Amino acid sequence: MRAGDAVGGDLALPRALPPAHPAARRARPDRVDPLRVGGGPRARGGLGAGRGHHVGVDPVHRRRGAHVPRGQPGARPDERGARAVLGRGRARPERAQDPAAEGGPGGHRLPADVTDPARLADLLRHARDHVPHYRRLLADVEITDTGALDVLRGLPTLTRAEVRAAGARLWAAEGDTSTWRLSRTSGTTGLPLEVLVDQAAQDAERAALHRRITALLPGDLGPDLAVFHLTLHAGAATRSLAFPGQAPARLVKWNLTRAWRLPDDRFLDCLREVDGQVVTGMPWVLSALADRIGGSGRVRAALVVMSGETVHAEVSARVGEVFGCPVTAMYVSAEVGIAGAQCEAAHVYHVSEDVVLELLDETATPADEGEVVLTSLTNRAMPLLRYAVGDRGAWVGGSCSCGLAGRRFRLDGSRVTRVAARAGADRRATTLDLAKLFTQLDLPGVDVVQDDAGTVVVRHDAATPVPPRTAAVIAAAVRGMLGPATRVTVRPRDPTSPVTARPQDEARAADRDLRLGQGPPSLEPVEVAEWARSWLVGEPGVRAAALTGSFLSPDTFTRHSDVDLTVVVDQDGPGWPRLAREMHRHLTGLRVNVDTAAAVADSPLLRARLLSECHPVLGDLGEAGVTWPSVPALRAVAGPWLQEARAVLWTQLTAAEGVRDPVRASWLSSRHVLNALRYHCLVRGVRTTVAEDVLAVAEEDGVPGLREVREVMEVAAEHRPPLPVEWDGGEGALAVGLRVIGWVRANLPR
């Protein structure tokens, strides 16, 4: 369930196995893993960077040894077994007494009904026999059901760096690779990890989520129950997956970044998709959504499940009030899976039956409190035995009345990281908390300070504009960490501050850098226009420049859209490609078209769009020689273009491998449909190319399928989630496009 440690979500984009893996040719990259992270914030992958539900970091120093209790099978001094290779040849000192053996309150054996010793023994034998990394570590070690936990403890812990260094040596050489998925964790605190996940692990995570849902929503869940993982991470892809005959029947990861640009009333209309459904997400995302929704009763979910960060009681209460439903939490590691479920009787967690959870002290010995180390009992494709997630926790004693099995533990907020802001004695936001937030929002160059009055000041580079709605998300997220009464200010950093002072040439370069690595979803046209003007002012030969395209409208802007900048110049020259390349390097998604007015005249539709829907950047297009195309010129190119558009959609619809991405198919269809309707208007003398205008004209003229066209446009813009690929992989969107293009072509004036 690897959505930057968020349960139920970031459904992974289909990813093939690395070519080096012997199973790469047999793997099935076309299927989507519904519960594991697929692109995290830098890639942009999910938040959490391999952390658990409570925020964590890689400790600066990790002890590689492990405690080996007396009597461990295979731990004879004259053998090279697990014990002999601990800490690269250095075994940890043994304690005189193992608390687990005593079974007292300090013991750390999980109850047999939670961690099945036979499952653990079977996993260890599989790792020894089929995973190169563990062959030497477990060589000649006797593995029995009763001694499995001792053998596990004899292994050194794994850190992120060690997993990355081991690479393919952690991959199993045995298993049904056609069902394996490649999940990419986020890289918030370093380079991302790629983890192979087998079908059993995927099924176990869905089952764990189902158990949590049925425990809190008793009775018949119904055939249409869906889980919606909501994210505001610009790099995440919206996907859906169906599970016929199962509950939940549909899993949806929905990126709301583009819908967030809509006016409040339309944004609320989008969110009503989750009415009566299960919603999952990170606390800061749900806190921001609660602020945007405003009051209770506007959106009514059946259940909210939070994970990925510390969950505070007041955040849960606020989210529950706004969404009108119960709120719970799960503890999730991005590499290992669901490790615990929130105890409804207290703010602690019950250990999942699918993991072994250990708490280790500074000497890597089991303790009442310490570092959290996890072992998944389900994933055999890439077993991670004793993986140190970077969190700290403590066992919680006493009986529990909530009904969940599994030993209880709490998470400790202390971290090997700096605290950036505080609120009271028990509320804090660490540098990692904030780094994860800003990474997911794709906001580089941001820091946080807290003034003497307690106001949290989020400072960003002056050359990196932060639109008001993005600032509202930041403020809501920080309040979610520190409490609803926290005052938050978002403002540019003082360029003269010694903290951010840079050499003059570096500062000049930064002035031209418009959110390097940031796609345009968070930017407004006026900001891009001002930035582009700073590049073009003073450039010899530039007569005019304008922005065009779907970027100008929230209704038509998609993750596949470009920011189109047309620059009209006096004459062609060798310097223009260099300028376009440099501008594109500083703004992801920018497409710079540099042409003379005569060259622009060769494209009648481009001329019409420049004059109808442009956002001026520099100069005047009319004075630069760009004029409206004549109707005969438009008719001359409309027919061939429509024929080519039909061929493009038909090729996609009939491809042997089928359609794999409904959102992209919807974008491709809506893009061609809108251009077809633009020709429909222009050849009739209607001088407009604005999407809403041409749709209105088409409706008056009786063009068929317009309701479906609008739905396809909403899916393309991620204003609504697509149908699961098993139900409709995008074929419906392509068929709608073919129908409309066929009608326009048949009714084109001769």
C-alpha positions in Angstrom: 0.0 0.0 0.0 2.7 2.3 -1.1 1.4 5.7 -1.5 4.1 7.5 0.2 3.1 5.4 3.1 -0.5 6.3 2.4 -2.9 3.4 2.7 -4.8 2.5 -0.4 -3.0 4.7 -2.7 -0.7 5.9 -5.0 -1.8 3.2 -7.3 1.4 2.4 -9.1 1.8 3.3 -12.7 2.4 0.1 -14.7 6.2 -0.4 -14.6 8.1 -3.1 -16.3 10.8 -5.0 -14.4 14.3 -3.8 -15.0 15.8 -5.3 -18.2 18.5 -7.0 -16.1 16.0 -9.1 -14.3 15.6 -12.6 -15.9 11.8 -12.3 -15.5 11.6 -8.9 -17.3 10.2 -10.3 -20.5 7.6 -12.3 -18.7 6.4 -9.7 -16.3 3.1 -7.9 -16.9 3.6 -4.2 -16.7 0.2 -3.5 -18.1 -1.6 -4.2 -14.8 -1.7 -1.7 -12.0 -0.8 -2.4 -8.4 -3.6 -0.7 -6.5 -1.9 -0.4 -3.2 1.7 0.3 -3.8 3.4 3.6 -4.5 4.2 4.2 -8.1 6.0 7.5 -8.7 6.8 9.5 -5.7 7.5 13.0 -5.4 10.6 13.4 -7.4 9.6 11.4 -10.2 7.7 12.4 -9.2 6.9 9.8 -6.6 4.8 9.7 -3.4 5.4 11.3 -0.2 7.1 9.5 2.6 10.3 8.1 1.1 10.0 4.7 2.4 8.8 5.8 5.8 6.1 4.5 8.1 2.9 6.2 8.9 4.7 8.3 11.5 7.3 10.4 9.8 10.8 9.1 9.9 14.3 9.5 8.5 17.3 7.2 7.9 19.4 7.4 11.1 22.8 8.9 10.4 24.5 5.8 11.9 22.9 2.4 11.8 24.3 -0.5 13.8 24.4 -3.5 11.5 24.6 -6.2 14.1 21.8 -8.1 15.6 21.1 -9.8 18.9 21.5 -13.6 18.8 19.7 -15.3 21.7 21.4 -18.3 23.3 20.4 -21.6 21.7 19.9 -20.2 18.2 19.8 -23.1 15.8 22.9 -23.2 13.6 24.8 -20.6 15.7 27.8 -22.8 16.5 31.1 -20.9 16.9 32.8 -23.0 14.2 30.2 -22.4 11.5 29.8 -19.6 9.1 26.1 -19.1 9.6 24.0 -16.1 10.2 25.7 -15.3 13.5 29.2 -15.4 12.1 28.5 -12.7 9.5 26.6 -10.3 11.7 28.0 -6.8 11.3 30.2 -8.0 8.6 31.9 -10.5 10.8 31.4 -8.9 14.2 28.6 -10.4 16.4 26.8 -8.4 18.9 27.3 -9.2 22.6 24.5 -11.3 24.0 22.4 -10.3 26.9 22.4 -12.6 29.9 18.7 -12.8 29.8 16.4 -12.4 26.7 13.2 -10.7 27.8 11.2 -12.5 25.2 12.1 -15.8 26.6 10.6 -14.8 29.9 7.3 -13.7 28.4 7.1 -10.7 30.7 5.9 -7.2 29.8 9.3 -6.5 28.2 9.0 -9.5 25.9 8.9 -9.0 22.2 7.7 -12.2 20.7 4.5 -11.5 19.0 1.6 -13.8 19.9 1.4 -16.9 17.9 -2.0 -16.0 16.5 -0.6 -12.8 15.0 2.7 -13.9 13.6 2.5 -17.5 12.5 6.0 -19.1 13.2 5.4 -21.5 10.3 5.0 -18.5 7.9 8.1 -16.9 9.1 10.1 -20.1 8.9 8.8 -20.7 5.3 9.8 -17.1 4.3 13.3 -17.6 5.8 13.8 -20.8 3.9 12.6 -19.2 0.7 15.1 -16.3 1.2 17.9 -18.7 2.0 17.2 -20.9 -1.1 16.2 -18.3 -3.7 17.5 -14.8 -2.8 21.2 -14.3 -3.4 21.6 -11.6 -0.7 20.5 -14.1 2.0 22.3 -17.2 0.8 25.5 -16.4 2.6 23.7 -14.9 5.6 21.6 -18.0 6.2 24.0 -20.7 4.9 24.0 -23.8 7.0 21.4 -22.3 9.4 18.7 -24.8 10.5 15.3 -23.1 10.2 12.5 -24.6 12.2 9.1 -23.2 13.1 10.0 -22.9 16.8 13.4 -21.2 16.1 12.3 -19.0 13.2 12.1 -15.8 15.3 15.6 -16.4 16.7 17.0 -17.0 13.2 15.3 -13.7 12.0 16.9 -11.8 14.9 20.3 -13.2 14.0 20.2 -11.3 10.7 21.6 -7.7 10.5 19.1 -5.0 9.9 18.6 -3.5 6.4 18.8 0.2 5.7 17.6 2.1 2.7 21.2 2.5 1.5 21.9 -1.2 1.9 18.7 -2.1 0.0 19.8 0.2 -2.8 23.3 -1.2 -2.8 22.1 -4.8 -2.8 19.8 -4.1 -5.8 19.0 -7.3 -7.8 20.6 -9.5 -5.2 17.4 -9.0 -3.1 15.3 -10.3 -6.0 14.1 -13.9 -5.8 15.1 -16.2 -8.5 11.9 -18.2 -8.1 8.2 -17.3 -8.4 5.5 -16.4 -10.8 7.1 -13.2 -12.2 4.1 -12.5 -14.5 2.2 -11.2 -11.4 5.1 -9.2 -10.0 4.9 -5.4 -9.8 7.7 -2.9 -9.6 6.9 -0.2 -7.1 9.0 2.9 -6.8 9.1 4.6 -3.4 9.6 8.3 -3.1 13.0 10.0 -2.8 12.2 12.7 -0.3 15.2 11.9 1.9 17.4 10.5 -0.8 17.3 8.4 -4.0 14.0 6.4 -4.4 14.0 2.7 -4.0 12.4 0.2 -6.4 10.8 -2.8 -4.7 9.4 -5.9 -6.4 6.0 -7.0 -5.1 4.4 -10.3 -5.8 0.8 -11.1 -6.1 0.5 -12.6 -2.6 1.7 -9.3 -1.1 -0.7 -7.3 -3.2 -3.6 -9.6 -2.2 -2.6 -9.4 1.5 -2.7 -5.6 1.5 -6.1 -5.5 -0.2 -7.3 -8.0 2.4 -5.9 -5.9 5.3 -7.7 -2.9 3.9 -10.9 -4.9 3.5 -10.7 -6.1 7.1 -10.3 -2.6 8.3 -13.3 -1.4 6.3 -15.6 -4.2 7.3 -14.6 -3.8 11.0 -15.7 -0.1 10.9 -18.6 -0.4 8.4 -20.5 -3.6 9.5 -23.1 -5.0 7.2 -23.3 -5.5 3.5 -20.8 -3.2 1.8 -22.6 -3.4 -1.5 -21.3 -4.2 -5.0 -20.3 -0.6 -5.8 -18.1 0.2 -2.8 -14.9 2.0 -4.0 -11.8 3.2 -2.2 -10.6 6.6 -3.3 -7.0 7.6 -2.5 -6.9 11.4 -2.8 -3.6 13.1 -3.4 -2.4 16.6 -4.3 0.9 15.4 -5.6 1.5 17.0 -9.0 3.4 14.0 -10.3 0.9 11.3 -9.4 -1.2 9.7 -12.0 -4.9 9.1 -11.7 -5.8 5.4 -12.1 -8.6 2.9 -11.4 -8.6 -0.8 -10.9 -11.6 -3.2 -10.5 -11.9 -6.3 -8.5 -15.0 -8.2 -9.7 -16.9 -10.0 -7.0 -14.8 -8.5 -4.2 -15.2 -5.7 -1.8 -14.1 -3.0 -2.3 -15.0 -3.5 -6.0 -12.9 -0.6 -7.2 -9.7 1.1 -6.1 -9.1 4.6 -7.4 -6.1 6.9 -7.0 -7.2 10.4 -7.8 -4.8 13.3 -8.3 -6.8 16.4 -7.4 -4.0 18.9 -8.4 -5.8 20.0 -11.6 -9.3 19.9 -10.1 -7.9 22.2 -7.4 -7.7 25.0 -9.9 -11.4 25.0 -10.4 -13.8 27.4 -8.7 -15.1 26.2 -5.3 -18.5 25.2 -6.5 -17.1 23.1 -9.4 -14.4 21.6 -7.1 -17.2 20.5 -4.7 -19.1 19.0 -7.6 -16.0 16.9 -8.5 -15.5 15.7 -4.9 -19.1 14.4 -4.8 -17.7 11.4 -6.6 -16.6 10.1 -3.2 -20.0 10.3 -1.5 -20.7 7.1 0.2 -17.3 5.7 -0.6 -14.1 5.0 1.4 -11.5 7.8 1.3 -7.8 7.4 2.0 -5.0 9.9 2.1 -2.3 11.6 4.0 -3.4 13.8 6.9 -2.1 17.0 5.4 -4.0 16.3 2.1 -7.3 15.6 4.0 -6.8 18.6 6.2 -6.3 20.8 3.2 -9.4 19.3 1.6 -11.4 19.9 4.8 -10.4 23.5 4.7 -11.4 23.9 1.1 -14.7 22.1 1.5 -15.5 24.3 4.5 -18.5 22.9 6.2 -20.0 19.5 7.0 -22.6 17.9 4.8 -21.2 19.1 1.4 -19.2 15.8 0.9 -20.2 12.7 2.7 -17.9 9.7 2.6 -18.5 6.4 4.3 -15.1 6.2 6.0 -11.8 8.0 6.0 -8.5 6.1 6.5 -5.4 8.3 7.1 -1.8 7.3 6.9 1.6 8.6 5.9 2.2 11.1 8.7 1.4 11.5 12.4 -2.4 11.6 12.8 -3.5 14.1 15.5 -6.8 13.8 17.3 -8.0 17.3 16.3 -7.2 16.6 12.6 -9.1 13.4 12.7 -12.1 15.2 14.4 -12.0 18.0 11.8 -11.8 15.6 8.8 -14.5 13.4 10.3 -16.8 16.4 10.8 -16.3 17.7 7.2 -16.6 14.3 5.5 -19.4 13.2 7.9 -18.0 9.8 8.7 -15.7 7.8 11.0 -12.0 8.3 10.7 -9.3 5.8 11.4 -5.6 5.4 10.6 -3.1 2.7 9.5 0.6 2.4 10.0 2.3 1.8 6.6 5.8 1.4 5.4 6.4 2.2 1.8 8.7 -0.8 1.3 7.1 -3.4 3.6 3.4 -2.7 3.5 0.7 -2.3 6.2 2.3 -2.8 9.5 -0.5 -1.9 11.9 -4.1 -0.6 12.3 -5.2 2.1 14.7 -6.7 0.9 17.9 -10.1 2.5 18.2 -9.9 2.4 22.0 -6.7 4.4 22.2 -4.3 6.4 19.9 -2.0 3.4 19.4 -1.7 0.7 16.8 -2.1 -3.1 16.6 0.6 -5.0 14.7 -0.6 -6.5 11.4 -0.7 -10.3 11.1 1.3 -9.9 7.9 4.5 -8.5 9.4 7.0 -9.1 12.2 7.5 -5.8 14.0 10.6 -5.4 16.3 11.8 -2.6 18.5 15.5 -2.4 18.8 17.7 -0.4 21.2 21.0 1.2 20.4 22.8 -2.2 20.5 20.2 -3.7 18.0 18.7 -5.7 20.9 15.0 -6.2 21.4 13.7 -3.5 23.8 10.5 -2.0 25.3 11.1 1.0 23.0 13.4 1.8 20.2 13.8 1.8 16.4 11.0 0.1 14.4 12.2 -2.8 12.3 9.8 -4.6 10.0 9.7 -7.9 8.1 6.9 -8.6 5.6 5.6 -12.2 5.7 3.9 -11.9 2.3 6.3 -10.5 -0.3 8.6 -13.2 -1.7 9.6 -11.4 -4.9 11.9 -9.2 -2.9 12.0 -10.2 0.8 13.2 -7.4 3.1 14.1 -9.0 6.4 14.5 -6.7 9.3 14.0 -3.5 7.3 14.7 -0.4 9.4 12.0 2.1 8.4 13.4 5.0 10.4 10.6 5.3 13.0 10.8 4.9 16.8 8.1 3.2 18.8 7.3 1.6 22.2 5.2 -1.4 23.2 2.0 -0.7 24.9 0.8 -3.2 27.6 -2.6 -3.9 29.0 -5.7 -5.4 27.5 -7.6 -3.9 24.6 -11.4 -3.8 24.1 -11.4 -2.6 20.4 -11.5 -6.1 19.0 -8.3 -6.0 16.9 -5.8 -8.8 17.2 -2.1 -8.1 17.4 0.1 -6.6 20.0 -0.2 -2.8 20.6 2.5 -0.3 20.0 2.7 3.5 19.9 5.0 5.6 17.7 7.5 8.0 19.2 7.6 11.4 17.7 11.4 11.8 18.4 13.5 11.8 15.3 17.1 12.2 14.1 16.1 15.4 12.5 15.6 19.0 13.3 12.4 20.4 14.6 11.3 23.3 12.4 8.2 24.5 14.4 6.4 23.6 17.6 3.0 24.1 19.1 2.7 23.2 22.7 4.6 20.3 24.3 3.5 17.5 22.0 3.1 19.1 18.5 6.0 19.6 16.2 6.8 19.8 12.5 10.3 18.4 11.7 12.4 19.4 8.7 11.5 16.0 7.2 7.7 16.6 7.7 8.0 19.8 5.7 10.4 18.4 3.1 7.9 15.7 2.3 5.1 18.3 2.1 7.0 20.6 -0.2 8.4 17.8 -2.3 4.9 16.5 -3.0 3.8 20.0 -3.9 6.9 20.3 -6.1 8.0 23.5 -4.4 11.8 23.7 -4.2 13.7 26.4 -2.5 11.4 26.6 0.5 12.3 26.9 4.2 10.3 27.4 7.4 11.0 29.5 10.5 8.9 30.2 13.5 8.9 33.8 14.9 8.7 34.7 18.6 4.9 35.1 18.4 4.6 31.4 17.3 3.7 32.3 13.7 5.0 29.8 11.2 6.6 31.6 8.2 7.0 29.6 5.0 9.6 31.4 2.9 10.1 30.6 -0.8 12.4 32.0 -3.5 11.1 35.3 -4.8 11.5 33.9 -8.4 9.2 31.0 -7.5 5.6 32.3 -7.5 3.2 30.5 -5.2 -0.4 31.0 -6.3 -3.0 31.7 -3.6 -4.6 28.3 -3.7 -1.2 26.6 -3.3 -0.5 28.9 -0.4 -3.8 27.8 1.1 -2.8 24.2 0.8 0.5 24.9 2.5 -1.2 26.7 5.4 -3.8 23.9 5.9 -1.0 21.3 5.8 1.1 23.1 8.4 -2.0 23.6 10.6 -2.7 19.9 10.3 0.7 19.2 11.8 0.7 21.8 14.5 -3.0 22.4 15.3 -5.9 24.4 13.8 -5.0 27.6 15.8 -1.5 27.8 14.3 -0.9 31.1 12.4 0.8 30.5 9.0 2.3 33.0 6.6 3.6 32.2 3.1 5.8 34.9 1.6 8.9 35.3 -0.6 12.3 35.0 1.2 14.2 38.2 1.6 16.8 38.1 -1.1 19.3 39.9 1.1 19.0 37.4 3.9 22.4 35.9 4.7 20.8 32.5 4.9 20.0 32.6 1.2 22.7 34.9 -0.1 24.3 33.5 -3.2 27.0 34.6 -5.7 25.6 37.3 -8.1 25.8 35.1 -11.2 24.0 32.3 -9.4 21.3 34.7 -8.2 20.8 36.0 -11.8 20.4 32.4 -13.0 17.8 31.7 -10.3 15.8 34.8 -11.2 15.1 33.1 -14.5 14.3 29.7 -13.0 10.5 29.2 -12.8 10.2 26.3 -10.5 12.8 24.1 -12.0 11.4 20.6 -12.3 7.9 21.8 -11.7 5.2 21.0 -14.2 2.8 23.8 -14.8 -0.3 22.6 -12.8 0.3 25.1 -9.9 1.2 28.0 -12.1 -1.2 30.6 -13.5 -1.0 32.0 -17.1 -0.1 35.5 -15.8 2.9 34.1 -13.9 4.2 32.2 -16.9 3.6 35.2 -19.2 5.6 37.5 -16.8 8.4 34.9 -16.7 8.5 34.4 -20.5 8.5 38.2 -21.0 11.7 38.4 -18.8 13.4 36.1 -21.3 12.2 37.8 -24.5 12.4 41.5 -23.7 15.4 42.9 -25.4 15.9 39.9 -27.7 16.7 41.3 -31.2 14.2 40.2 -33.8 11.3 39.4 -31.5 8.1 41.1 -32.7 5.4 39.5 -30.6 4.8 36.5 -28.3 1.7 34.8 -26.8 0.6 31.8 -24.8 -2.0 29.5 -26.3 -3.5 26.1 -25.6 -5.3 24.2 -22.9 -3.0 25.5 -20.2 -5.0 28.7 -20.3 -8.2 27.0 -19.1 -8.7 24.7 -16.0 -11.4 22.9 -18.0 -9.0 21.7 -20.7 -5.6 21.5 -18.9 -4.3 18.0 -18.4 -1.1 16.3 -17.3 -0.3 15.7 -21.0 -0.8 19.3 -22.0 2.1 21.6 -23.0 2.4 25.3 -22.2 2.5 26.6 -25.8 4.5 29.8 -26.3 4.5 31.2 -29.9 7.2 33.7 -30.6 6.9 35.7 -33.9 10.3 36.9 -35.1 11.6 39.0 -38.1 13.6 36.1 -39.6 14.9 32.6 -38.8 18.2 32.4 -37.2 20.6 29.8 -35.5 20.1 31.4 -32.1 16.4 30.6 -31.7 16.7 26.9 -31.0 19.2 27.7 -28.2 16.8 30.2 -26.7 13.9 27.7 -26.9 16.0 25.0 -25.3 17.1 27.2 -22.4 13.6 28.3 -21.7 12.3 24.8 -21.7 15.1 23.7 -19.4 13.8 26.2 -16.8 10.1 25.3 -17.2 9.0 21.7 -17.5 6.2 21.3 -20.1 7.0 24.5 -22.0 6.9 24.2 -25.8 8.4 27.2 -27.6 7.5 27.7 -31.2 9.6 30.4 -32.9 8.4 31.4 -36.4 8.1 34.3 -38.8 4.7 35.7 -39.5 4.9 34.2 -43.0 5.5 30.7 -41.5 2.7 31.1 -39.0 0.4 31.9 -42.0 0.9 28.4 -43.3 -1.1 27.1 -40.4 -4.6 28.6 -40.5 -5.7 26.9 -37.3 -2.7 28.1 -35.4 -3.4 31.7 -36.6 -7.0 31.4 -35.5 -6.0 30.1 -32.0 -3.4 32.8 -31.6 -5.9 35.5 -32.2 -8.9 33.9 -30.4 -7.6 32.4 -27.2 -4.1 33.8 -26.6 -2.6 35.3 -23.5 -0.3 38.1 -24.6 3.3 38.0 -23.5 5.0 40.6 -25.6 4.0 43.0 -28.4 0.9 42.8 -30.6 0.3 39.8 -32.9 -1.6 41.8 -35.4 1.1 44.4 -35.7 3.6 41.5 -36.1 1.7 40.4 -39.2 -0.6 37.6 -37.8 -4.0 37.9 -39.4 -7.2 35.8 -39.3 -7.2 33.0 -41.9 -9.8 33.1 -44.7 -12.6 30.5 -44.7 -11.4 29.0 -48.0 -7.9 28.5 -46.4 -9.5 26.8 -43.4 -11.7 24.5 -45.6 -8.6 23.5 -47.6 -6.9 22.1 -44.6 -9.9 20.9 -42.5 -10.6 17.8 -44.6 -7.1 16.4 -44.6 -6.7 17.2 -40.9 -10.0 15.4 -40.0 -9.0 12.3 -42.0 -5.6 12.2 -40.2 -7.3 12.7 -36.8 -9.6 9.8 -37.5 -6.6 7.6 -38.5 -4.8 8.5 -35.2 -7.7 7.6 -33.0 -8.6 4.5 -35.0 -5.0 3.3 -34.7 -5.1 3.7 -31.0 -8.4 2.0 -30.6 -7.4 -1.1 -32.7 -3.9 -1.5 -31.4 -3.1 -5.2 -30.7 -2.0 -4.5 -27.1 -5.2 -2.5 -26.4 -5.5 0.8 -24.6 -3.6 0.8 -21.3 -4.2 4.3 -19.9 -7.7 5.7 -19.9 -6.6 9.2 -18.8 -4.2 9.5 -21.7 -6.8 8.0 -24.1 -9.3 10.6 -22.9 -6.7 13.4 -23.4 -6.0 12.2 -27.0 -9.6 11.9 -27.8 -10.7 15.3 -26.4 -7.7 17.1 -28.0 -8.7 15.9 -31.5 -12.4 16.4 -30.8 -11.9 20.1 -29.8 -9.8 20.8 -32.9 -12.5 19.1 -35.0 -15.1 21.4 -33.5 -12.8 24.4 -34.0 -12.8 23.6 -37.7 -16.5 23.1 -37.5 -16.9 26.7 -36.2 -14.2 28.4 -38.3 -15.3 27.1 -41.7 -18.8 28.5 -40.9 -17.3 31.9 -40.3 -17.6 31.7 -36.4 -14.4 33.3 -35.2 -13.7 31.5 -32.0 -11.5 28.6 -30.9 -12.1 28.8 -27.2 -13.2 25.3 -25.9 -16.4 26.4 -24.2 -17.4 28.5 -27.2 -16.9 25.8 -29.8 -18.8 23.3 -27.6 -21.7 25.7 -27.3 -21.8 26.2 -31.1 -21.6 22.4 -31.6 -24.6 21.9 -29.3 -26.6 24.5 -31.2 -25.7 22.7 -34.4 -26.8 19.3 -33.1 -23.4 17.6 -33.1 -24.0 14.1 -31.5 -22.2 12.8 -28.4 -21.4 16.1 -26.7 -22.4 14.9 -23.3 -19.9 12.0 -23.6 -17.4 14.5 -25.0 -17.6 16.6 -21.8 -17.2 13.5 -19.6 -14.2 12.5 -21.6 -12.7 16.0 -21.1 -13.3 15.7 -17.4 -11.5 12.4 -17.2 -8.6 13.9 -19.3 -8.3 16.8 -16.9 -8.6 14.5 -13.9 -11.7 16.3 -12.7 -13.3 12.9 -12.4 -11.5 9.5 -12.2 -11.6 7.1 -15.1 -13.4 3.8 -15.2 -11.2 0.9 -14.2 -9.0 -0.3 -17.1 -10.8 -3.8 -16.8 -14.1 -2.1 -17.6 -13.0 0.4 -20.2 -9.3 0.9 -20.8 -10.0 4.1 -22.8 -11.8 2.5 -25.7 -15.0 4.4 -24.9 -13.2 7.7 -25.0 -11.6 6.9 -28.4 -15.0 5.7 -29.8 -16.6 9.0 -28.7 -13.8 10.9 -30.5 -14.3 8.9 -33.7 -18.0 9.5 -33.7 -17.7 13.3 -33.4 -14.9 13.6 -35.9 -16.9 11.4 -38.3 -19.9 13.7 -38.0 -17.8 16.9 -38.5 -16.1 15.4 -41.5 -19.4 14.3 -43.1 -21.0 17.8 -42.5 -18.0 19.9 -43.6 -19.1 22.5 -46.1 -17.7 21.9 -49.5 
